[in-house]
Amino acid sequence: MTFPAQAGVERLDLTSSLLGLFCILVFVVAYALVMVEEKLHLRKSKPVLVAAGIIWIVISAYYVTHDISYVTEEAFRHNLLEFAELMLFLLVAMTYINAMEERKVFDALRAWMIQRGFSYNSLFWISGFLAFFISPIADNLTTALLMCAVVMKVAEGDKRFINLSCINIVIAANAGGAFSPFGDITTLMVWQAGMVQFNEFLVLFFPSLVNYVVPAFIMSFFVEKKMPSALYEPTKMKRGARRILALFLLTVLTAVLCHSLLHMPPVLGMMMGLGYLQLFGYFLRVTLEKRRDKAIQAGDKRRIDLLGSVMPFDVFNKVARAEWDTLLFFYGIVMCVGGLGFLGYLGLLSEVLYGQWSATAANVFLGVVSSVIDNIPVMFAVLSMQPDMSHGQWLLITLTAGVGGSLLSIGSAAGVALMGQARGYYTFIGHLKWAPVIGLGYVASVLTHLWLNAELF
């Protein structure tokens, strides 16, 4: 795997060296600590942060002794850029969710669901299908955060149902994101590389739908037959709530257009969307006092309550609540895997798989690997390798890398983010218990693709 910034530079082959084996050991130990987070009460970001530092320091020290330190510097900057784009995208998504929560959008949706008398089983399916159909537009990460917030509002305090619903949402969001170039970072990478055209992603719709429906159908039998315990309370959204929803859709549209028309990273549109929200927050703030004075003079208490206070839309306040732990975990994973990729291990893995295995077996296996290592570096390795595959195989790796992350809670951005948002409810072990069922959906989706799109192979 060659980093763009290193074109023309010959890297040292350290895959069989003690240094390379040491870096693998560091990564394995760090990930083992992440997996037993609940028992050790050690936040998942801590071991991977230390591991990332050790891996890159060891690599850099070795390159310095060979007087080519600029090679590792460029490689590190490349990986840092990948993390920065992901972090900024996540920041904007979290900020919009926080704004909608403060304006009582989720409270109103919760009240609507309770008023309609939806059972837990209905809520399970509604939240899942909403996640499946929203993620192709809003991306799987943003969608998962949004639907998790709704579920936690409706089933407040019910740990068992929230855990099951979060698993359902992660599977649905990842599956929905697999048939759209804007549904996941990996699909963006495939689209950008020109391996799959925009309209061609739609052939993955039915395989993606099967990937979600199969495990959801089985899990639905374990949803308790009862109603949410929360009592119905009429809830009105505060001033500006609908306009914030519209701004969120405009932000998504801006991100899409920036990428499709200008060939710029989607994060450009997302950060511009943050500007929309900040400006609207300013508008609410400067007009609040006049409207409140009129309501006070008229003695309209209901109007005063609806006006409420205008939140400052502080990005850093939301990050503190949604957890630095989640963001720093992303940093650690991107840097750890980036370091192992720089050493040559991901490229070596791709060469072995596509050189000795069939393309179908390799792509299915890499989908499973993405549940542990993360689908971004896996897809980056495959794109860098550019194996000679049919168009159907490129669609297959797009599908498996997108939905394979659902097998574990740490296998996708959606899962990691929900572990932070629903801390104490949605856990690694809670998700792991359903891995065999999720695996059935994974196998079913692959078989569906091989059957429906056989002419592409």
LINVEN-V690500 format. One record per residue. N is the residue number from 1. RES is the residue in one small letter. PHI is phi as a letter, one per 40 degrees, with the letter a starting at -180 (NA if undefined). OMEGA is omega in degrees with one decimal (* if undefined). Layout:
N_RES_PHI_OMEGA / N_RES_PHI_OMEGA
This chain:
1_m_NA_-177.7 / 2_t_b_178.1 / 3_f_c_-178.8 / 4_p_d_-176.4 / 5_a_c_-175.9 / 6_q_b_-177.9 / 7_a_d_178.7 / 8_g_g_-178.9 / 9_v_b_180.0 / 10_e_c_179.3 / 11_r_c_178.5 / 12_l_c_178.9 / 13_d_c_-177.5 / 14_l_b_-175.6 / 15_t_c_-179.1 / 16_s_b_-178.1 / 17_s_c_175.9 / 18_l_c_178.9 / 19_l_c_179.9 / 20_g_c_178.7 / 21_l_c_177.5 / 22_f_c_179.7 / 23_c_c_176.7 / 24_i_c_178.9 / 25_l_c_178.3 / 26_v_c_-178.7 / 27_f_c_-179.3 / 28_v_c_179.8 / 29_v_c_179.7 / 30_a_c_-178.8 / 31_y_c_176.3 / 32_a_c_178.3 / 33_l_c_177.3 / 34_v_c_-176.4 / 35_m_c_178.6 / 36_v_b_-179.3 / 37_e_d_-175.7 / 38_e_c_-178.0 / 39_k_c_-177.6 / 40_l_c_-174.5 / 41_h_f_177.3 / 42_l_b_-177.2 / 43_r_d_-170.6 / 44_k_c_-178.2 / 45_s_c_-172.0 / 46_k_c_-179.0 / 47_p_c_-178.1 / 48_v_c_175.6 / 49_l_c_179.2 / 50_v_c_-179.6 / 51_a_c_179.3 / 52_a_c_179.1 / 53_g_c_-179.1 / 54_i_c_-177.2 / 55_i_d_-176.8 / 56_w_c_177.1 / 57_i_c_179.4 / 58_v_c_179.4 / 59_i_c_-178.1 / 60_s_c_-180.0 / 61_a_c_-179.9 / 62_y_c_-179.3 / 63_y_c_177.3 / 64_v_c_-179.8 / 65_t_c_177.9 / 66_h_b_175.3 / 67_d_f_175.8 / 68_i_b_-176.7 / 69_s_c_-178.7 / 70_y_c_179.8 / 71_v_c_179.6 / 72_t_c_178.4 / 73_e_c_179.8 / 74_e_c_179.8 / 75_a_c_-179.8 / 76_f_c_179.4 / 77_r_c_179.3 / 78_h_c_178.9 / 79_n_c_178.2 / 80_l_c_178.3 / 81_l_c_177.3 / 82_e_d_179.7 / 83_f_c_-177.5 / 84_a_d_179.0 / 85_e_c_179.5 / 86_l_c_-178.6 / 87_m_c_-178.6 / 88_l_c_176.3 / 89_f_c_-179.8 / 90_l_c_179.6 / 91_l_c_-179.5 / 92_v_c_179.1 / 93_a_d_179.7 / 94_m_c_-178.3 / 95_t_c_177.7 / 96_y_c_178.6 / 97_i_c_178.1 / 98_n_c_179.3 / 99_a_c_179.7 / 100_m_c_177.4 / 101_e_c_-179.6 / 102_e_c_179.1 / 103_r_c_175.5 / 104_k_g_176.9 / 105_v_c_-177.9 / 106_f_c_176.0 / 107_d_c_179.9 / 108_a_c_178.5 / 109_l_c_177.5 / 110_r_c_179.9 / 111_a_c_179.6 / 112_w_c_-179.4 / 113_m_c_-179.7 / 114_i_c_-179.9 / 115_q_c_-179.9 / 116_r_c_176.8 / 117_g_g_178.2 / 118_f_c_175.3 / 119_s_c_176.6 / 120_y_d_-178.8 / 121_n_c_178.1 / 122_s_c_178.9 / 123_l_c_179.3 / 124_f_d_-178.0 / 125_w_c_-179.5 / 126_i_c_-179.5 / 127_s_c_179.9 / 128_g_c_-178.3 / 129_f_c_174.7 / 130_l_c_178.4 / 131_a_c_-178.3 / 132_f_c_-174.5 / 133_f_c_177.1 / 134_i_c_-174.5 / 135_s_c_177.9 / 136_p_c_-179.6 / 137_i_b_-173.7 / 138_a_c_-176.2 / 139_d_g_-172.4 / 140_n_c_-178.8 / 141_l_c_-179.8 / 142_t_c_-179.1 / 143_t_c_179.9 / 144_a_c_178.1 / 145_l_c_-178.9 / 146_l_c_-177.0 / 147_m_c_176.1 / 148_c_c_179.2 / 149_a_c_179.6 / 150_v_c_-179.0 / 151_v_c_-179.6 / 152_m_c_177.0 / 153_k_c_-176.1 / 154_v_c_-176.4 / 155_a_b_-174.8 / 156_e_d_176.5 / 157_g_g_-179.1 / 158_d_c_-172.8 / 159_k_c_-176.2 / 160_r_c_-178.3 / 161_f_c_-179.5 / 162_i_c_179.3 / 163_n_c_-179.4 / 164_l_c_180.0 / 165_s_c_178.9 / 166_c_c_176.0 / 167_i_c_179.0 / 168_n_d_-178.9 / 169_i_c_178.9 / 170_v_c_179.6 / 171_i_c_-177.8 / 172_a_c_-178.5 / 173_a_c_178.4 / 174_n_c_179.0 / 175_a_c_179.0 / 176_g_c_-179.8 / 177_g_c_-175.2 / 178_a_c_-178.3 / 179_f_b_177.9 / 180_s_a_178.1 / 181_p_c_179.7 / 182_f_b_-177.8 / 183_g_c_-177.5 / 184_d_a_179.3 / 185_i_c_-178.8 / 186_t_c_177.8 / 187_t_c_174.0 / 188_l_c_-179.0 / 189_m_c_-179.8 / 190_v_c_179.3 / 191_w_c_179.2 / 192_q_c_-179.1 / 193_a_c_177.9 / 194_g_g_-179.3 / 195_m_c_178.4 / 196_v_b_178.6 / 197_q_c_-173.5 / 198_f_d_-175.5 / 199_n_c_-177.5 / 200_e_c_177.5 / 201_f_c_-175.9 / 202_l_c_178.6 / 203_v_c_178.3 / 204_l_c_-176.6 / 205_f_c_-176.4 / 206_f_c_173.8 / 207_p_d_178.7 / 208_s_c_179.4 / 209_l_c_177.7 / 210_v_c_179.1 / 211_n_d_178.4 / 212_y_c_-170.9 / 213_v_c_-176.7 / 214_v_d_178.8 / 215_p_c_-179.8 / 216_a_c_179.3 / 217_f_c_-179.7 / 218_i_c_-178.8 / 219_m_c_-177.3 / 220_s_c_178.6 / 221_f_c_-179.1 / 222_f_b_175.2 / 223_v_c_-178.1 / 224_e_c_-179.8 / 225_k_c_178.6 / 226_k_a_-179.2 / 227_m_b_175.4 / 228_p_d_-177.3 / 229_s_c_-178.7 / 230_a_c_177.8 / 231_l_c_179.9 / 232_y_c_176.1 / 233_e_b_178.9 / 234_p_d_-177.7 / 235_t_b_176.9 / 236_k_b_176.2 / 237_m_c_-179.7 / 238_k_c_-179.3 / 239_r_d_177.0 / 240_g_g_-175.4 / 241_a_c_-178.5 / 242_r_c_178.9 / 243_r_c_175.8 / 244_i_c_174.9 / 245_l_c_178.8 / 246_a_c_178.7 / 247_l_c_177.6 / 248_f_c_177.1 / 249_l_c_177.4 / 250_l_c_177.3 / 251_t_c_178.2 / 252_v_c_178.7 / 253_l_c_179.2 / 254_t_c_178.4 / 255_a_c_179.4 / 256_v_c_-177.9 / 257_l_c_178.2 / 258_c_c_-177.6 / 259_h_c_-173.6 / 260_s_c_-177.0 / 261_l_c_-175.6 / 262_l_b_-178.9 / 263_h_f_177.1 / 264_m_b_177.6 / 265_p_d_-179.3 / 266_p_d_-178.3 / 267_v_c_176.6 / 268_l_c_178.6 / 269_g_c_178.9 / 270_m_c_179.4 / 271_m_c_174.2 / 272_m_c_176.8 / 273_g_c_175.5 / 274_l_c_175.8 / 275_g_c_176.0 / 276_y_d_-176.3 / 277_l_c_179.6 / 278_q_c_179.5 / 279_l_c_178.2 / 280_f_c_175.4 / 281_g_c_177.8 / 282_y_c_179.0 / 283_f_c_179.1 / 284_l_c_-176.3 / 285_r_c_-175.4 / 286_v_c_179.8 / 287_t_c_-176.1 / 288_l_c_-173.6 / 289_e_d_-178.7 / 290_k_c_-179.0 / 291_r_c_179.8 / 292_r_c_178.3 / 293_d_d_179.7 / 294_k_c_-179.8 / 295_a_c_179.2 / 296_i_c_179.0 / 297_q_c_-179.5 / 298_a_c_-179.4 / 299_g_g_-177.9 / 300_d_c_-178.1 / 301_k_c_-179.6 / 302_r_c_-179.8 / 303_r_c_179.5 / 304_i_c_-179.4 / 305_d_c_179.7 / 306_l_c_178.3 / 307_l_c_178.9 / 308_g_f_175.2 / 309_s_b_-179.2 / 310_v_c_-179.5 / 311_m_c_-178.2 / 312_p_c_-177.4 / 313_f_f_-176.7 / 314_d_c_-179.9 / 315_v_d_-173.4 / 316_f_c_175.6 / 317_n_c_-179.9 / 318_k_c_179.2 / 319_v_c_-179.7 / 320_a_c_-179.1 / 321_r_c_-177.3 / 322_a_c_169.8 / 323_e_g_169.0 / 324_w_c_-178.8 / 325_d_d_-179.6 / 326_t_c_-178.3 / 327_l_c_-179.8 / 328_l_c_174.2 / 329_f_c_175.9 / 330_f_d_-179.5 / 331_y_d_-177.8 / 332_g_c_-178.6 / 333_i_c_-179.9 / 334_v_d_-178.0 / 335_m_c_178.1 / 336_c_c_-177.6 / 337_v_c_176.1 / 338_g_c_178.3 / 339_g_c_177.7 / 340_l_c_176.6 / 341_g_c_178.0 / 342_f_c_177.5 / 343_l_c_176.4 / 344_g_h_-173.9 / 345_y_c_179.3 / 346_l_c_177.0 / 347_g_c_178.1 / 348_l_c_178.3 / 349_l_c_179.9 / 350_s_c_-179.4 / 351_e_c_179.8 / 352_v_c_-176.7 / 353_l_c_-175.5 / 354_y_c_178.3 / 355_g_c_-174.4 / 356_q_b_179.9 / 357_w_b_170.7 / 358_s_c_-178.9 / 359_a_c_180.0 / 360_t_c_179.9 / 361_a_c_-179.6 / 362_a_c_-177.5 / 363_n_c_177.0 / 364_v_c_179.4 / 365_f_c_-179.7 / 366_l_c_175.2 / 367_g_c_177.0 / 368_v_c_178.5 / 369_v_c_-178.5 / 370_s_c_177.7 / 371_s_c_-179.5 / 372_v_b_-174.3 / 373_i_c_-175.4 / 374_d_g_-172.2 / 375_n_c_-177.3 / 376_i_c_179.1 / 377_p_c_178.0 / 378_v_c_179.7 / 379_m_c_178.2 / 380_f_c_178.7 / 381_a_c_-179.6 / 382_v_c_179.2 / 383_l_c_178.7 / 384_s_c_178.5 / 385_m_c_-177.9 / 386_q_f_178.5 / 387_p_c_-180.0 / 388_d_c_-176.3 / 389_m_b_174.6 / 390_s_c_-179.7 / 391_h_c_178.6 / 392_g_c_178.4 / 393_q_c_177.1 / 394_w_c_174.8 / 395_l_c_-179.9 / 396_l_c_179.8 / 397_i_c_175.1 / 398_t_c_179.1 / 399_l_c_-174.6 / 400_t_c_177.9 / 401_a_c_-179.5 / 402_g_c_-175.2 / 403_v_c_-179.6 / 404_g_c_179.6 / 405_g_c_-179.9 / 406_s_c_-177.3 / 407_l_c_177.2 / 408_l_b_180.0 / 409_s_c_-179.3 / 410_i_c_-176.1 / 411_g_c_-179.2 / 412_s_a_177.9 / 413_a_c_179.9 / 414_a_c_-179.9 / 415_g_c_-179.9 / 416_v_c_-178.9 / 417_a_c_-179.9 / 418_l_c_174.7 / 419_m_c_176.7 / 420_g_c_-177.1 / 421_q_c_-178.6 / 422_a_b_-178.5 / 423_r_d_-179.4 / 424_g_g_178.9 / 425_y_b_-179.6 / 426_y_b_-173.6 / 427_t_b_178.8 / 428_f_c_-178.7 / 429_i_c_178.9 / 430_g_d_178.3 / 431_h_c_-176.5 / 432_l_d_-178.8 / 433_k_c_-177.8 / 434_w_b_-178.1 / 435_a_d_178.9 / 436_p_c_179.3 / 437_v_c_177.8 / 438_i_c_177.7 / 439_g_c_176.4 / 440_l_c_177.5 / 441_g_c_179.6 / 442_y_c_179.4 / 443_v_c_-179.0 / 444_a_c_-179.7 / 445_s_c_178.2 / 446_v_c_-180.0 / 447_l_c_178.4 / 448_t_c_178.4 / 449_h_c_-179.3 / 450_l_c_-179.1 / 451_w_c_-175.4 / 452_l_c_-174.2 / 453_n_b_-176.3 / 454_a_d_-178.1 / 455_e_c_-178.9 / 456_l_c_-177.3 / 457_f_c_*
